[in-house]
Amino acid sequence: MKKKINKYNFESLLRKSVLYFVLLFFAMLYLIPFFFLLMGSFKTTSELFQVPFKWLPKSFNFNNYVNMFNQIPFLSYLKNTLIIVFFSVVGALVSNSIIAYGFARLRWPGRDKAFMVVLATMILPYQVTMIPLYLMFTKMNWVGTFLPLIVPQFFGNAFYIFLLRQFLVGVPKEITESARIDGASEFQIFLKVIIPISKPVLASVAIMAFIRAWNDFLGPLVFLGNDKLYTLSLAASMLKSNYDPNWDLLLPLGVAMVLPVLILFFVLQKYFIQGITMSGIKG
């Protein structure tokens, strides 16, 4: 009996070891481009293209980072990006949570049909609606400001609404019914009961809205116009030339754009995974 148990434990340990090795292998493959970006940010252009190729620089110096601050208005571009990102995340959280609550917890005529119409908008790519939006914002004199990139975020996003709605549908009705019996209004139930429960999925929405606004290139390119309002993604585009890309500035700028996303994900990864998998309800 002991031999069977030991054999079973050994086979289980072997399967787990193989699984972890495979996962670690593919994780390392995904890390290679970031490692190249990070190490390349400390290299000169000649070192980047030397033969034979070396992963590590001859010496770790921060001249490329210093030049990035001196040769481009990095802090100005960073401020513009953070303004857009902040209001985009706030807009995504506020608008989508309210809309999803209406679809998940309230009963009204045509609710399911309206929800299907909202989901149907996911089929339309951004390029299809870009021209009508540009014409509309031009008539409103918003082109050349941050408003075309911020205001639409306060009117909902189909995918975020779907994600939040699916989470809220799984919340037991007894929780909200008991609060309603105690005299809580619909807004109080939403603010004091639903929002605390929905922290995991709200964190997921916040991360995705952050990444979307942080990496957005086409929106700022079309609607900003004024180089004083440019974001970091547009700054990277300006540094990239068809004939002579400025690698000494592009690589440290790439590191500066990637690090905030990685830090945000690692800080909120627990909530992100919970929100995506819809695993349980935590108060």
Secondary structure as GFF3:
##gff-version 3
##sequence-region A 1 283
A	DSSP	alpha_helix	2	40	.	.	.	ID=ss1
A	DSSP	alpha_helix	45	48	.	.	.	ID=ss2
A	DSSP	alpha_helix	63	71	.	.	.	ID=ss3
A	DSSP	alpha_helix	74	105	.	.	.	ID=ss4
A	DSSP	alpha_helix	111	120	.	.	.	ID=ss5
A	DSSP	three_ten_helix	121	123	.	.	.	ID=ss6
A	DSSP	alpha_helix	126	139	.	.	.	ID=ss7
A	DSSP	alpha_helix	147	150	.	.	.	ID=ss8
A	DSSP	three_ten_helix	151	155	.	.	.	ID=ss9
A	DSSP	alpha_helix	158	169	.	.	.	ID=ss10
A	DSSP	alpha_helix	173	181	.	.	.	ID=ss11
A	DSSP	alpha_helix	186	189	.	.	.	ID=ss12
A	DSSP	pi_helix	190	194	.	.	.	ID=ss13
A	DSSP	alpha_helix	195	197	.	.	.	ID=ss14
A	DSSP	alpha_helix	199	215	.	.	.	ID=ss15
A	DSSP	alpha_helix	218	223	.	.	.	ID=ss16
A	DSSP	three_ten_helix	227	229	.	.	.	ID=ss17
A	DSSP	alpha_helix	232	239	.	.	.	ID=ss18
A	DSSP	alpha_helix	247	277	.	.	.	ID=ss19
###
